[in-house]
Amino acid sequence: METRIQIEDKYKIKLHLKRKISKLVNLLFEIDEIKNNSAIKGFDIDTIAFDIVLTDDKEIHSINKTYRNKDNPTDVITFALFADDDNKFVFDKTVELGEIIISVDTAKRQAKETLEKEILTLIVHGIMHLLGFDHQTNKDYNFVVRVQDSVINGL
């Protein structure tokens, strides 16, 4: 499956992520639970597309407050256009999944190793949300974390 990614780097960190993100998507779809339970299962798709915005705490705080009624910055917010829409459609075998917004400020504070690894982890987390995986329960959260750790370690 081809991956088409548009990255808007408002923070200007200049990481070269596209090739790694494509590999992460392929690793995700090697996992049966993802392949068999994602929002795109059953659709004839050759390409998945999504946007990534790298920003700061100020902007993500504003987005979090406006769209989630949470008055604080966070690490990642997703807008799942495909998974959350009842009128799912695929055009020319391409699905537009949505948008992942990441606060580089928060990613820097959270990074246990490198900023790039933390951002890639947040991207995998965001992709899972775009594919319809949520974590409203501890069981679901543990699944998401297990998968994202597995995929990052496979990179």
N, C-alpha and C positions, 0 to 999 in steps of 0.2 A: 504494500500500500504506500502510495506517495503522500508526503506531508508537505503542505504549503503553509508557511508561517510568515506573518508580518510582525516585525518587532519594532516598537516605538521606544527608543531609549531616551526618555526625558531626563534621566539622571546622568547620562553621558558616561557610563562606565565602560562602554566599548568592549564588552565580552563578545566573542564569536561563538554564538550558541546554536545556530540553525542546524548544522550537521549533527551536533550532539542531541538536539531535540528530536530530529528525525529518527535517530537510533533509539532514543527513549520510547518513542511511539511504537516502533517495531518490537521492542522488548515488552512493552505493555501487552501487545496483542499476541505474544507467545504464551501468555498466562490464560489458562482456560476460563477462569472466573471472569476475566475481562472480556475475552472473545465472546463468551456465551451469554453475558448479561449486560453488555453495554447498550446504550440507546441506539447505536447504529446497526445492531444485529438484525439481520433480515433484509437490509437494504443493499442494493447493488452499488457498491462504492469502490472507486479506484483511488480517490484523493480525499484526505481530510484536511480542512483548513481552519486556522484559528489565529487570533491576534494576541500578542503579548505587549503589555505596556509596563515598562520599568519606570517607577516614579519614586517620590519621597513620602515621608510620613504625613506631611501637611495635606497633600492631595488625596492620599488613600484614606486619611481621617475624614475628609470632606465627603468622599464617596461612601464610606462606611456609615456616616451619619445620615446622609441623604437617602440611601437605598436600603440600609439595614437597621436604621434607628439605633445605631451603636456609636456612642460619642467618644471614640478612641481610634487611634491608628491600629492597623492589623497587618499581618504579613502578606496575605493573598486574598483577593476577591475575584470571583468568577461570575461572568454573565453567560449562562449556558443557553444559547439561542436555540439549539437543536433539541437538547435533552428536555428542556422545560416547556417546549411548545407542543401543543396538541396537534398542530398542523404541520407535521414533519414533512419536509420535501428535500429531495436530492436533485440537483441540476447538473446535467452532463457528468454523472457519476462522481460529483464532488459535493461534499457536505460541509457547510459552514457551521462549525461547532460553537463559536462564540469568542469570548475575550477573557484573558487572564491578566489581572492587574497585580503587580508585585511592588511592595515598598522595599526599595534597596536599603533604606535606613534600618528598617526592622530586620531585614535579612542579614545585614552586617552585625547587628547585636546578637542575633540567634546563631550565627555561623560557628559551628564547633571546629570546623577545619578551614575550608576556604569559602570566600564569598560565592565563587562560581558554583561550588557543590551545593551550597544552601539555595541559591537561585534555581538550579536545576531540580532540586528536591521540591521546591515550591511550584515549579512548572509541572512536574509529574502530578503533584497533588491537584493542581488546577485542571490538568487534562482529565484526570479521573472525574472531577466534578462536571466538566464539559461532556463527558461520556455518560453521565447520569448516576455516578456513584456519590453518595452523600454519607455523612457520618452523624446522624441524629442520636445514635445509641453508641455505647462503649464497644459493642461487638463490631458495628460498622466502622467506627473510628480505628479500631485495632486492625481491621482488614485493610483500610486505606493506608495506614502507616506501614503495615507489613509489605504491601505491594509496592509502595513508593520506595521503601528501603531496598527491596529486592531488585527493583529496576535500576536504582542508582548504583547499587553494588555491581550490577551486570554491565554497567557502562565502562 
